[in-house]
Amino acid sequence: MRRIVAMGLIVVLLTTVLLIGFVVVGSVAAKEDKAAYQHCVLTHVSGVEDSLAANLMTYACHRLYIDNFMLSAEDEGYFQCLLTYLPEAKQQQVTLLVRQTCHQQHRSLFR
């Protein structure tokens, strides 16, 4: 019985240590840059006519400059593609086509 309790405590202790480690590593590895995020939004989103395109670009700025922990090269390319080609989108159909094309170029397994 004591052995089971001791093993349970060890499991809880190791789990706690691992969770703390992940939090510390995550906070160190994330490179949050609020100024770059704001610049990204002002540069890319300010003149957009389609609201879906504006939302996608705002999210792209957020992922690139705020929530960029474990951002893969494919994801970075995808978000940069959105920022490059969506500012010209004036209709939702165009926005969806650009999003699909960026996805196929950067995230698709069948490139």
Residue pairs with C-beta under 8 A, 6 or more apart in sequence:
26 69
29 69
29 70
30 67
30 68
30 69
31 68
32 65
32 66
32 68
33 65
33 66
34 65
34 66
36 64
36 65
37 61
37 62
37 64
37 65
37 66
40 60
40 61
40 64
40 65
40 83
41 57
41 58
41 61
44 57
44 60
44 61
44 83
44 86
44 87
45 54
45 57
45 58
45 61
45 87
47 87
48 54
48 57
48 86
48 87
48 89
49 89
49 90
50 89
50 90
50 91
50 92
50 94
50 95
52 92
52 95
52 96
53 86
53 87
53 89
53 95
53 98
56 82
56 86
56 95
56 99
57 82
57 83
57 86
57 87
60 79
60 80
60 82
60 83
61 83
63 71
63 75
63 79
64 71
64 76
64 79
64 80
64 83
74 106
74 107
75 106
75 107
77 105
77 106
78 102
78 103
78 105
78 106
78 107
81 101
81 102
81 105
81 106
82 98
82 99
82 102
85 98
85 101
85 102
86 95
86 98
86 99
88 94
89 95
89 98
104 111
105 111
